[in-house]
């Protein structure tokens, strides 16, 4: 009973850590989006009568404030991250003031606005500092999620191994204790019950896990199982996913890398690890960026591979947008 209670407490703690990291990541990405919007509208509004109001209208200030308040709550247990959020809040407020001052001092010249280069350079430096700190904060949460994903994979492997070993030991003890035919039959029945319970527990854990998970046949690439989170991520029902192959989920440009990685992992005889970032397709054909981790196992008589696929599309798009915006600002400067 103590062991069960400890396991439940451990799962609960892991779930809380994962949930906090996902919430923190979502709020960081929301702040990135607000920064991009503010910067874009500031640039488009230069030279207009209300230019100083374009970058940070009241509504956007309120949204940013809510993001910072949520991050304060989520990261209250982490002093280092909390200090980073405080610095971000101060830099963002300073940047908002700098945008307003830059817009106010911009001089309209025919159809173009002339901006003080020193003032704009200082504003851009502050934006770069904000972007860097957001990247650090996002990377911290991504690392927490990666570690949690690896632990989940290892925990599934250990639980299956323990249950399988228990079934084998129970079967052997029953055969040893009861030599009669009807006793051997009873032993086989009990082993079957243990195996069914093992499969039931694995399926329950698999089906309701918040991370998208898939199991596919290594030889044919046919998808053998998918959980609810995977169905939601790829826009298909679990039955539809189980009628597909893993190769059909990959964007054409990343398909050769998938085949090469799979062959390399098998040749290296590495049971678990990370496959990095790749591009896949949802049901509509839209590309999504996912971070993959894998574990090879025997599943229902198949030489199979168990993968977790975390959607990081919003993060990649935000990073690309920030890079493009930074280049544009550097060009202006």
C-alpha positions as CSV (number, residue, x, y, z in Angstrom):
1,X,0.0,0.0,0.0
2,X,2.9,2.3,0.8
3,X,4.5,1.6,-2.5
4,X,1.2,2.3,-4.4
5,X,0.8,5.6,-2.4
6,X,4.4,6.6,-3.3
7,X,3.9,5.8,-7.0
8,X,0.6,7.8,-7.1
9,X,2.3,10.7,-5.3
10,X,5.2,10.6,-7.7
11,X,2.9,10.5,-10.8
12,X,0.9,13.5,-9.3
13,X,4.1,15.5,-8.7
14,X,5.4,14.7,-12.2
15,X,2.0,15.8,-13.6
16,X,2.2,19.1,-11.7
17,X,5.7,19.8,-12.9
18,X,4.7,19.1,-16.5
19,X,1.6,21.2,-16.2
20,X,3.5,24.2,-14.8
21,X,6.1,23.9,-17.5
22,X,3.5,23.8,-20.3
23,X,1.6,26.8,-18.8
24,X,4.8,28.8,-18.4
25,X,5.8,28.0,-22.0
26,X,2.4,29.1,-23.3
27,X,2.6,32.4,-21.4
28,X,6.1,33.0,-22.7
29,X,4.9,32.4,-26.3
30,X,2.0,34.7,-25.6
31,X,4.4,37.5,-24.6
32,X,6.5,36.8,-27.7
33,X,3.4,37.3,-29.8
34,X,2.5,40.5,-28.0
35,X,6.0,41.8,-28.6
36,X,5.8,41.0,-32.3
37,X,2.4,42.8,-32.6
38,X,3.6,45.8,-30.7
39,X,6.8,46.1,-32.8
40,X,4.9,45.7,-36.1
41,X,2.2,48.2,-35.3
42,X,4.8,50.7,-33.9
43,X,6.7,50.5,-37.2
44,X,3.5,50.8,-39.4
45,X,2.3,53.8,-37.3
46,X,5.4,55.9,-37.4
47,X,4.7,59.4,-38.6
48,X,0.9,59.2,-37.9
49,X,-0.8,61.5,-35.4
50,X,-1.4,58.8,-32.8
51,X,1.9,56.9,-33.4
52,X,2.7,56.8,-29.7
53,X,-0.4,54.7,-29.0
54,X,0.1,52.1,-31.7
55,X,2.7,49.9,-30.1
56,X,1.2,49.5,-26.7
57,X,-2.6,50.3,-26.5
58,X,-4.4,49.7,-23.3
59,X,-5.7,46.2,-24.3
60,X,-2.2,45.0,-25.1
61,X,-0.7,46.3,-21.9
62,X,-3.5,44.5,-20.0
63,X,-2.7,41.2,-21.8
64,X,1.0,41.5,-21.1
65,X,0.3,42.3,-17.4
66,X,-1.8,39.1,-17.2
67,X,1.0,37.1,-18.8
68,X,3.5,38.4,-16.2
69,X,1.1,37.7,-13.3
70,X,0.5,34.2,-14.5
71,X,4.3,33.6,-14.8
72,X,4.8,35.0,-11.3
73,X,2.3,32.5,-10.0
74,X,3.6,29.5,-12.0
75,X,7.3,30.1,-11.2
76,X,6.8,31.1,-7.6
77,X,8.8,28.1,-6.5
78,X,11.8,28.9,-8.8
79,X,13.7,32.0,-7.5
80,X,16.0,32.2,-10.5
81,X,13.2,32.1,-13.1
82,X,11.1,34.5,-11.0
83,X,14.0,37.0,-11.0
84,X,14.2,36.6,-14.8
85,X,10.4,37.3,-15.1
86,X,10.9,40.5,-12.9
87,X,13.7,41.7,-15.2
88,X,11.5,40.9,-18.3
89,X,8.6,42.9,-16.8
90,X,10.9,45.9,-16.2
91,X,12.5,45.7,-19.6
92,X,9.2,45.4,-21.3
93,X,7.8,48.5,-19.5
94,X,11.0,50.4,-20.4
95,X,10.7,49.3,-24.1
96,X,7.0,50.4,-24.2
97,X,8.1,53.9,-23.0
98,X,11.0,53.9,-25.5
99,X,8.6,53.1,-28.4
100,X,6.3,55.9,-27.3
101,X,9.1,58.4,-27.0
102,X,10.6,57.4,-30.3
103,X,7.2,57.8,-32.0
104,X,6.7,61.2,-30.4
105,X,10.1,62.5,-31.6
106,X,9.8,61.0,-35.1
107,X,9.5,63.8,-37.7
108,X,7.3,63.4,-40.7
109,X,9.0,64.2,-44.0
110,X,6.6,64.0,-46.9
111,X,5.4,60.3,-46.8
112,X,8.2,59.0,-44.6
113,X,9.0,59.4,-40.9
114,X,12.5,60.3,-39.8
115,X,13.6,58.6,-36.6
116,X,16.5,59.5,-34.3
117,X,19.0,56.7,-34.9
118,X,20.5,56.7,-31.4
119,X,17.1,56.6,-29.8
120,X,16.0,53.7,-32.1
121,X,19.3,51.9,-31.5
122,X,18.7,52.0,-27.7
123,X,15.1,50.8,-28.2
124,X,16.3,47.9,-30.4
125,X,19.0,46.9,-27.8
126,X,16.3,46.7,-25.1
127,X,14.1,44.6,-27.4
128,X,17.1,42.2,-28.1
129,X,17.6,41.9,-24.3
130,X,13.9,41.1,-23.9
131,X,14.0,38.5,-26.7
132,X,17.1,36.9,-25.2
133,X,15.5,36.6,-21.8
134,X,12.3,35.2,-23.2
135,X,14.4,32.6,-25.1
136,X,16.2,31.6,-21.9
137,X,12.9,31.3,-20.1
138,X,11.3,29.3,-22.9
139,X,14.4,27.0,-23.1
140,X,14.2,26.3,-19.4
141,X,10.6,25.1,-19.7
142,X,11.4,23.1,-22.9
143,X,14.2,21.3,-21.0
144,X,11.7,20.5,-18.1
145,X,9.3,19.0,-20.7
146,X,12.1,17.1,-22.4
147,X,13.3,15.6,-19.1
148,X,9.7,14.7,-18.2
149,X,9.1,13.1,-21.6
150,X,12.3,11.0,-21.1
151,X,11.2,10.0,-17.6
152,X,7.8,9.0,-18.9
153,X,9.3,6.8,-21.5
154,X,11.7,5.1,-19.1
155,X,8.9,4.7,-16.5
156,X,6.7,3.0,-19.0
157,X,9.5,0.7,-20.0
158,X,10.3,-0.2,-16.3
159,X,6.6,-0.7,-15.4
160,X,6.1,-3.1,-18.4
161,X,9.3,-4.9,-17.5
162,X,8.3,-5.4,-13.9
163,X,4.8,-6.5,-14.8
164,X,6.2,-8.9,-17.4
165,X,8.7,-10.3,-14.9
166,X,5.9,-10.7,-12.3
167,X,3.8,-12.7,-14.8
168,X,6.7,-15.0,-15.7
169,X,7.6,-15.6,-12.0
170,X,4.0,-16.3,-11.1
171,X,3.7,-18.7,-14.0
172,X,6.8,-20.6,-13.0
173,X,5.8,-20.8,-9.3
174,X,2.4,-22.2,-10.2
175,X,3.8,-24.8,-12.5
176,X,6.3,-25.8,-9.9
177,X,3.7,-26.0,-7.1
178,X,0.9,-27.8,-9.0
179,X,2.0,-30.6,-11.3
180,X,-1.5,-31.9,-12.0
181,X,-3.2,-31.1,-15.2
182,X,-6.0,-29.0,-13.8
183,X,-3.5,-27.1,-11.6
184,X,-1.4,-26.3,-14.6
185,X,-4.5,-25.0,-16.3
186,X,-5.2,-22.8,-13.3
187,X,-1.7,-21.5,-13.5
188,X,-2.1,-20.6,-17.2
189,X,-5.3,-18.8,-16.4
190,X,-3.7,-16.7,-13.6
191,X,-0.8,-15.7,-15.9
192,X,-3.3,-14.6,-18.5
193,X,-5.1,-12.5,-15.9
194,X,-1.8,-10.8,-14.9
195,X,-0.9,-10.2,-18.6
196,X,-4.4,-8.7,-19.2
197,X,-4.0,-6.4,-16.2
198,X,-0.6,-5.3,-17.4
199,X,-2.0,-4.5,-20.8
200,X,-5.0,-2.7,-19.2
201,X,-2.8,-0.5,-17.0
202,X,-0.4,0.3,-19.9
203,X,-3.4,1.2,-22.2
204,X,-5.0,3.4,-19.5
205,X,-1.7,5.2,-18.9
206,X,-1.1,5.5,-22.7
207,X,-4.6,6.6,-23.7
208,X,-5.0,9.4,-21.2
209,X,-1.4,10.8,-21.1
210,X,-1.4,14.5,-22.0
211,X,1.6,14.1,-24.4
212,X,0.9,12.8,-28.0
213,X,2.0,9.2,-28.2
214,X,2.2,6.7,-31.0
215,X,3.4,3.1,-31.4
216,X,4.4,1.8,-34.8
217,X,5.7,-1.4,-36.4
218,X,9.5,-0.9,-37.1
219,X,9.3,-3.0,-40.3
220,X,6.1,-1.8,-42.0
221,X,5.9,1.6,-40.3
222,X,2.2,0.8,-39.7
223,X,0.8,2.7,-36.7
224,X,-0.4,0.2,-34.1
225,X,-1.7,2.5,-31.4
226,X,-2.3,6.2,-30.8
227,X,-3.6,8.1,-27.8
228,X,-6.2,10.9,-27.5
229,X,-3.5,13.6,-27.5
230,X,-2.0,12.4,-30.7
231,X,-5.5,12.3,-32.3
232,X,-6.1,15.9,-31.3
233,X,-2.6,17.0,-32.6
234,X,-2.9,15.4,-36.0
235,X,-6.6,16.2,-36.5
236,X,-7.6,12.5,-36.9
237,X,-9.4,10.0,-34.8
238,X,-7.4,7.2,-33.2
239,X,-8.9,4.7,-35.6
240,X,-7.8,6.9,-38.6
241,X,-4.3,7.1,-37.2
242,X,-4.1,3.4,-36.8
243,X,-5.0,3.1,-40.5
244,X,-2.0,5.2,-41.4
245,X,1.8,4.7,-41.4
246,X,4.4,6.8,-39.7
247,X,5.8,7.8,-43.1
248,X,2.5,9.3,-44.1
249,X,2.7,11.8,-41.2
250,X,6.1,13.2,-42.3
251,X,6.6,16.2,-44.6
252,X,8.3,14.9,-47.8
253,X,11.5,16.9,-47.1
254,X,12.0,15.2,-43.7
255,X,11.0,11.6,-44.7
256,X,14.5,10.5,-45.7
257,X,15.9,11.7,-42.4
258,X,13.2,9.7,-40.6
259,X,14.2,6.5,-42.4
260,X,17.9,7.1,-41.9
261,X,17.4,7.8,-38.1
262,X,15.3,4.7,-37.7
263,X,17.9,2.5,-39.4
264,X,20.8,4.2,-37.4
265,X,19.0,3.7,-34.1
266,X,18.4,0.0,-34.7
267,X,21.9,-0.6,-35.9
268,X,23.3,1.1,-32.8
269,X,21.0,-1.0,-30.6
270,X,20.0,2.0,-28.5
271,X,16.6,1.3,-26.9
272,X,15.7,4.9,-26.0
273,X,16.6,8.5,-26.9
274,X,15.7,11.7,-28.6
275,X,15.2,12.0,-32.4
276,X,15.2,15.9,-32.3
277,X,13.0,18.2,-34.3
278,X,11.1,17.3,-37.5
279,X,8.3,18.5,-39.7
280,X,5.1,16.5,-39.9
281,X,1.6,16.9,-41.4
282,X,-1.8,17.1,-39.8
283,X,-5.0,15.9,-41.5
284,X,-5.3,19.1,-43.5
285,X,-1.8,18.8,-44.9
286,X,-0.5,21.7,-42.8
287,X,3.1,21.4,-41.6
288,X,3.7,21.2,-37.9
289,X,7.1,21.1,-36.0
290,X,7.4,18.3,-33.4
291,X,10.1,17.2,-31.0
292,X,10.4,13.4,-31.0
293,X,11.6,10.9,-28.4
294,X,11.6,7.2,-29.0
295,X,11.8,3.8,-27.2
296,X,11.9,0.4,-29.0
297,X,9.8,-2.4,-27.5
298,X,7.9,-5.5,-28.2
299,X,4.2,-4.6,-28.6
300,X,1.5,-7.2,-29.2
301,X,4.0,-9.5,-31.0
302,X,5.4,-6.6,-33.1
303,X,8.9,-5.3,-33.2
304,X,7.7,-1.8,-32.4
305,X,8.8,1.8,-31.6
306,X,7.0,3.9,-29.0
307,X,7.3,7.7,-29.7
308,X,6.2,10.9,-28.0
309,X,5.7,13.8,-30.4
310,X,5.4,17.3,-28.8
311,X,4.0,20.0,-31.1
312,X,6.4,23.1,-31.0
313,X,5.0,24.8,-34.1
314,X,4.0,28.0,-32.4
315,X,7.4,28.3,-30.8
316,X,9.2,27.8,-34.2
317,X,7.0,30.3,-35.9
318,X,7.5,32.8,-33.1
319,X,11.3,32.3,-33.3
320,X,11.2,32.8,-37.1
321,X,9.1,35.9,-36.8
322,X,11.4,37.4,-34.2
323,X,14.4,36.7,-36.4
324,X,12.8,38.4,-39.4
325,X,11.7,41.3,-37.2
326,X,15.2,41.6,-35.7
327,X,16.7,41.7,-39.3
328,X,14.2,44.4,-40.3
329,X,15.0,46.5,-37.3
330,X,18.7,46.1,-37.9
331,X,18.2,47.2,-41.4
332,X,16.3,50.3,-40.2
333,X,19.0,51.1,-37.7
